[in-house]
Amino acid sequence: MFVVATAGHVDHGKSTLVRALTGMEPDRWAEERRRGMTIDLGFAWTTLPSGATIAFVDVPGHERFVPNMLAGVGPVPAAMLVVAADEGWMPQSAEHLAALDALGVGHGLLVVTRADLADPAPAAERARAEIAASSLGAVETVAVSGLTGAGLPELRAALDRLAARLPAPTVDDPVRLWVDRSFTVRGSGTVVTGTLGAGRLRVGDVLELAGAEETVRVRGLHCMGEARPEVAAVARVAVNLRGTPRDRLGRGDALLTPGRFHRTDVIDVRLTGDPAVDLPATLTLHVGSAAVPVRVRPLGADTVRLRLARPLPLLVGDRALLRDPGRHHVTGGVRVLDVAPPPLSRRGAAAARATVLADLDGRPDLAGELRRRRLVRVGALRRMGVPVQATPVAGDWLADPAHWQRLGEQLTEEVGRYAREHPLEPGMPVDALRQRLALPDRALVEALIRPPLRVHGGRIGTPAVDTLPEPVARAVQRVRAEYADRPFRAPEADRLVDLGLGPREIGAAVRAGALLRLADTVVLLPDALDAAVTVLAGLPQPFTLSAARQALDTTRRVAVPLLELLDRRGATRRLPDDARVVVT
């Protein structure tokens, strides 16, 4: 299936033409049929000579119903612009074309209706000239009469050729179904309709409601009046939602693949149309089937920041239009450049931002996003519409390579500075370093560590950090000299203080491997463990604590924690009767 929206001035025969092509009545309301004028969106479909199916979104032509028209055109990839031969180019012809141009619709047909009432050539010539200057460019032209049927076979053939030119749908993309109708079916519940432009829907799928930020389940799907287990893009589809009240969603809402879209109320866009400085402070943004008031802040000559009255699920590259409802004027089209822009809180920030935006074209660019954001999660980029084909630096974090290199250099500098300022500490705490580098995740700090840096006990250090300060090194050397012939005797607490070894100095020496801590104030030289095992292995096995103390020529104050440490390290094994054996 492919989907085409009608466009054109009121009473130029759009609905009559759709009726003649499909045999279906696109006007749903009795008021529409009574007045002979389309008020809201109508839908119909037919099969073309090639066998392809075409669905029409029939939009109203009256200026009072332009918002309804835009809701129908927004999600549709092609348009059929209708101009009556007996009236020619009219105001709503121009406004509808301006809307198509603003939305970047690049595929379409010109159909001159009422060819039985006037020569279609003048109307066709004027219309082609107007259309050629728009995003539609040169279009095929067909003259028809909905009343007599003249030209309808040629129009069907032209629609087939239009279908062949349309790009293939992306059925593997996430779903973003803009809702254009919402109603209740007795016995089934809430049903919404829309144009499925990408992805596929299946019965049983769980989707997100863009406005309510809650999930719903697809109870049933209908396409062209038939129940379907699955519908793939591009298609007109009706979605029956399980257990969802009708008042929870309506036109302008969207059904989304969970976790794949960024809801935003601030966007930076490029404008085509009126100069940015001439825009009113408030306008209406039309995107998909949504119409949302926005506040406008010009940034550059053709770039503006829009603050939306409510968040919408937008992607980088989305096309939309700005309209001034008071003047019934399309001020221009917009292309979304950034759906998560930085705040403009500093003096000169707007001018600097305009410089950045000047280089953006609305096409998703992974390298550019990383360069601008420096650090960003994979999921965040995908929700912005940026394809990710890069390896995270830590967890799901991506980094700009140049920024990542600078962070590594800065980390080394910060660790060195901390070591000089805190010589007795075993390294810089990871969280303190995370804050100093302004990193959002501890995992990023640890991922930056390269030899000779290492992390231990929540701190990052280097060999230089573990080198003892001179006063501590001298104190350790005095301990070694005094206890060289008594390796299993530990200095008393007051002697440690006399030597200049307080708790912090002892901690530094222990971390450097210069002392072995058995208890708070019980320290030995580091080779005492191996020496103790050698002595204990010479005792009759098993041996008691008393025998060990005598053999080691030490006190119970040292022997108890020393044997417990040997037990923990597996050098000795304690038996049920509290005796021990050396493990060989």
N, C-alpha and C positions, 0 to 999 in steps of 0.2 A: 504494500500500500504506500502511496504518497499523498501528502496533504497539501492543499492549496487554499489560500484565503482569497475571497473576493474583495475588491476595493473599488471605490468610485462614488460619484455624487448620488444623492438621494433620488429615487425614482428613475434611475437609468437602466433598470431591468436586471439587476444582479440576481434577485431571487427568482424572477421569471426564467432567467437563463439556467440557473441551477435546477429548477423544476423541470425544464425541458431536457436537460442532460441526464438527470437521474430518475425522473418519474416520481420524485419524493417531494414532500412539502417541507421546505426548510424553516418556514415561519411557524414557531411552536405555539404562540399565544393567539387566543381568539381576537384580542385587540389588534394584533399585527395583521391578521387576515381581514378584519373589518376595515381597517384604515388603508390596507394595501401598502403598508410601509413597515420595513424591518426595524424593530426596536432593540431586540437583543440578538445574541448569536444564534444562528441556525446551523444545522449539520445535515449533510446528505452524502451519499456515495454512489458510485457506479463502476462498471467494468468497461475498460477501454478496448479498442480493437486488438491490441497486443495481448490482452488478457490481464494486464495490470489493473489494479484497483486504485481509484482515486477518491479521496474524501474531500468535501468542500466545507470550509468554515465560512458561512455566509454572514457578513458583517453589516450593521446598519450604515446608511449613507448620510443620515441627517446630522447636522453639526451638533445637535443637542446630545447625540449618542456617540460622539467620538471616543469617550473612554471605553464604551462597550466594544467599539470597533478595534481599539488598540489591544484590548484583552484577547481578542480573537486572533489578531495578526501576530502578536508578540512571539508566540512559540512556533510559528509556522515557517517552513523554509522557502516557500514560493508563493507568488500572488498572481491573481488574474485581475488585471485592472480593466474595468468596464466603463466605456464612454458611449453615450447615446449619440447616434448619427444626427438626430434632429436637434440636439441641444449643444453638442460639442463639449469642449473643455469648460469645467465649472469650478466654483470655489472648493467644493469638497473633493473634486478630483485632485486639485492641487494639494489640499491638506492630507489626503490619504497617501498621495505620492510622497509628500514630505515625510510622512510617518514611515513608509516603507524604506525610504532612503536613510532616514535616521537610524533605523533598525538594521541597516546593512543587508536587506533582502536583495539577493543578486540573481534570482531566477524568476521569470514571469512571462506572461503573455498579455498582449493588448487585444481586447475584444470590443469591437464596435457593434453595439446592439441597435435594434430598430432600423436595420438596413432596408426594411420594407417601407419606411416613412421618409427617408432622405438619403441622398448620396453619401455613403460612409467615407469617401476619400478625404474631404476637408477635415472632418473630425479626426480621422486617423493620422493625417499629416501633422496636425497641431499636437496631438497626444504623443506621437512618436518623438517629436522634437523635445517636449517636456521630459519624457521618460529617459531619453538618451543622456540627459545631464544628471541623472540619478544613479544610484547603485545598481539599478536594473540594466542600465545601458541600452544597447540595441535589442529590441524584443520582436518576436514574430507577431504579426497582426492578422486577425481573422475577423471578417464581417459576418454577422449573423442576424437572424430574426427569430427571437424566441416564440413569436406568434405563429409564423409560417413554418418554422423549422429549417429555413434556408441557411446554409453555412454550418449547421451542426455537425455533419460528418467531417468537414474540414477542421472544425474546432476539436473534435475528438482525436483526430490524427495529430493536431498540433499539441494537444495535451500529452499524447504518447511521446512526442519528441521532447517535450519539456521534462517528462519523467526520466527519459534517458540521460538528460544532462545533469540531473540532480546528483550530488555526491552520495555515495553509499552510506547508509546509517551505521553508527557505531553501536552495535548491540551489546558490546561488553562494557560499555561505560556505566557509571552509576546512574540511577534513575533520579530525575528531577521533573516530576509531573506537575506543571502549573495548573491549578484547578480553575476552570472557567464556569462550571455549574456545580451546584450541590442540591440534592433533593432526596426525598424519602420515598421508597417503594414499600408498599404494604407487604409485610411478611418477610422482607429482606433487610430493611433498615436503610442506612445512609448510603447514597450513591454519589460519587463525584465523577466528573468527566474532564478530559483534557487531551492535549496533543502530546503523545509520547515521542519526544524528539530523539532520544538516545536510550540505550539500555533495553532491558526486557522485564516484564512483570509476570509473576506466576501466582496462581492461587496458593494461599498459605504464606506468602511473603510477609515479612515484618518490615514496615516502613516507619519513618519518622514524620510527624507533622511539623512543618517548618515553624509555624506560628506558636504552637503550644508546647513544643519541645517534649513530646511524648510519642510513644510508639502505637501503631495500629496494625491490625492484621488484615490481609486481603482475603475476603470471604468468597468473592467471585469476580470474574472479569467478563466483559462483553465488548465485542468489536463488530461493527456493522450488523448490530441486532442479534448476534449469536453469542452464546456462552462459549468461552474459551478457557482452557487450562493455563494458557500462556499467550502473551502478546508481546511481540518484539517491535522495536522502532523501525520505521516511522509509522505511527498509527493513531487514529482516534480511538480512545478507549474509555469505557465506563468501569469504574472500580467500586465494587460493593465492599464496604468496610464493616468488619465485625465489631458490634458493640460500641460504635462511635456515634454520639448524638449529632444530629445535623448542625446544631448551632456551634459545634466545635471548629468548623472550618467552612470556608466559602470561597468565592472568587478572589484570587490574589494569594491564596495559601498555596502550599506545595507539598507533595508527597515525595520523600527523599529516601535514597539508600542510606541506612544508618551509618553515621560517623564519616560521611564522605563530603559534607558541605560545611562551609564556614558561614555562620549566621553573623551578619555585620550590620551596624547602623551608621558606619562611617566608611566612605570610599573615596579614592582619588580617581578621577576620570579625565579622559581627553575628549574635548568637545568639538563637534563639527556643526557649523551653523552660525548663530549670533556670536559676536565676540564675547569672551568671558566677562569683560568689565561691564558690558551692557546688560548682563542678566539681572533680573529682579532678585531680591534677597530670598524669596520663597517661590518654589515651582513644584510641579508634580512629576515624579519619576515614574515612567511606565516601563516595566520589565516583565517578560513573561505575561501572565494575566494580571499582574499586580499594578496598582496605582497608589503611590505612597508620596505624601508631601515631604519635601526636602528643603533644608536651608542650604544656601549656596555661598561658598567662599571662594572667589577667584584666587588662583595661585600664580599662573602664568598667562600668556596670551591665549592659550587654548586648553589650559588645564584648570580644573576646579576641584574643590573638596565638597562633597555632599554629605550632609548629616540627615539621615533618614528618620522619619517619625516612628518607624518600627523596623526591627532587624529583618533582613531578607537573606536567603541562601544564595549568595552570589559568588561567581568565580572570576578569576583574572581572564580577561578577554570577552566577557559578556557584553552584548550590545543592548542598549536601552535608549530611550529618548526622554527629553525634558520638554514639558508643555506648560504653557501659561494658561490655565483654564479661564482666567478672567478675560483674556484677550482672544481666546480660542486660537491660540498660536503655538505651533511647534517651534520651540526656540532652537532645537538642534538635537542631533544624536550624540550619544556618549559611548565610549568604549572604556570598560573598567580596566584600570591599570593596577590598582592595589586594593585588596579587600581588607587588609589589616595594616593601615598606614600608621606611621608614628605620630604622636601628639605634636601640635605646633604651639609649644608653651614658651619658647624663648624668643627674644627679639631677633628678627631676621630669619626665623625658622621657615616662614612661608616662602620667602625668596629662595632659600636653600633647597626647599622641597621642590619648587618649580624647576630648578636646575636638574634635580634628579629625575623628575618626571619627563623632562624634555627628551631623555634618551630612551624612554619606554614606548613600546608600540602596542601593548596589550596582548602580546603573544607570550605564553608562559615560558619562562627562561630560568632553569635551575641555577646555572652559574651566576646569573644576575641577582636572583633572590638571595643566594648565599652571600654574595658580595655585599648586598645592602643590609641583610639581617644578621650576618656574621655567624650566629648560632640559631638553629631552628630545628624543631622536631619534624621527623618524616611525615607523621600524620597531619601536622599543621599545614605543611606544604601541599599535601594531597587534597586537603579540604579547601585550599585556595584554588585548586585546579592546576597545580604545577606537577607534571610527571616527575617522579623521582627515580633516577638510575644512578645512585651513588651509594657508597658504603659509609654507614655512620661511624663517627669517631668514638662514640660511647653510647651504649644503649640504642635509643632511636634518634640520637642527636646527630645532625649534620653540621659541618663547619666550613666556612670559607677557608681554603687552604692557606692563604696569606695570613689571615687573622689567627688561624690555629698555630702557625709557626711563631707569630709574635707572642701569643699566649705562652708558648713553651719557653721562649726566651725570658719573658717577664717572670714566669714561675721560678726559673733558676735564680734570677736576680732577687726575688722576694725571699726565697729560702736562704740565700747567702746573707742578706741583710738581717734576717731574723736570727741567724746563727751568731752574727757579730754582736747583736744587741742582747741575746739571751744565751751566753756561752755554756751555761750549765744545763740547758734543756736539750732533750734528745732530738729536736727537730721542730719544724713549724706545724702546728695543728692544721689538719686538712680543712676544717671549717673556716679557720681564720684565713687560710690561703684562698679559699673559695670566695670569701667576702672581698679580699684584697683584689682579686682578679675580676670581681663582679660577674661570677659564673652562676648560673641558675641551678646547677646540679653538682653534687659532690662527685658523681661518677666522672664528670668532665675533668676535674682536678686530677683524679687518679689516672685517667687516660693520658694526661699530658706528661706523666713522669717517665723520664728516660735516664738510663745509667749516666753518671754515677748516683743519681737520685734514687731513693727507695722510700717506700712507705712502710711503717711498722708502728703498731699500737696507736693508729690514728694520727700519726705525725709523719712528716716528710723530712728526711735528712740526707746528708751526704757524708762521705768519709771525713771531710773537713769539719763537719759538725761534731763528729765523734772524737776528734782529737782533744785531749784534755787540756784545759787552760794550765798555764805554768804553775800557779800555786797548788792546784790539785795534783798535778804530776809530781811535784816535789814531795807532797804529803804521802802519796802512794809509795814513792821511792823510800821514804823513811820507814814506812811500815815494812817494806820488803827487807830493808837492812836490819831492822830490829827483830824480825821474826823468821829470818832465813833458816836458823837452826831449830826453830820451833814452829813448823808450818801449820800445826793444828791447834795452836794457841791463838785466840782472838783478842785484839786490844779491847780493853774496857771502854765504856762509853765516854768517861771523862778523858781517857787518853786519846781517843779519836778527836775530841774537841781540841785538846792541846795540839794535836797534829794539824788542825785546820780542816778536819773532815766532819762537817755538819751534814744534816740529811740531804741537802741538795748536792753537796760535793760528793758524798758517797754514791748518790744516784747516778751522777755523771760518770764516776769511776766504774761503777757496775755496768752501765750501758756501754762503756768503752772497752769492757773486758779486762780492766785493770784490777778489779776486786771481785770477789765472789760473796754474794750476800746469802747468809743462811737464815737470818731473822732481822728484825728492825735494826739492831745495833750490833749484830754478830756478823763480822766479815772476815774472810780469809783471803789469801792470795789465790789467784785463779787456777794454779796447777795443783791445789790441795786435793781436789777430787781424785784425780788419777793416782796421786801418791797414796791417798787413803785406801783405795782399792788394793794397791800392791801390798800395803801393810796388812790389811784384813785378810787377804788371800793366804798369808803365811800363818794364820791362826788355825787351830784345830776347828773343823767345821762340824756342826754349827757353833756359833759363838754368841755370847751374851753382850748386852750393852756394857756391862762392867768390864768385860775382857777387852772389848773394842776401845773403851776409854783409856784403859791402862796401856794398851799397845800403841795408841796414837799419842799418848802423853798429853792428854787434854782434859778439860773439865766437862762435867755433865752439860753445862750451858752450851758447849759447842758440839759434843758428841750426839746429843739427841737430834737436833736439826740436821746435822751432817748425815747421820744414818737414814733419816727420813728422806732427805734429798737423793741419797743413793738408791733407796727403795723406789722412788718415783722415776728415776732414770733407768731402772732395771739392772743396775750394777749389783745390787743385793736383793735378797728376798726374805721377807719376814715370815717366820713360821708361827703356827697357832700358839706355841708356848712363849712367844716374843723373842725367841732366839732368831739368829739370821745365818744365812749362808751367802757366800759370794757366788754370783752367777757367772759361769765360765762360758 
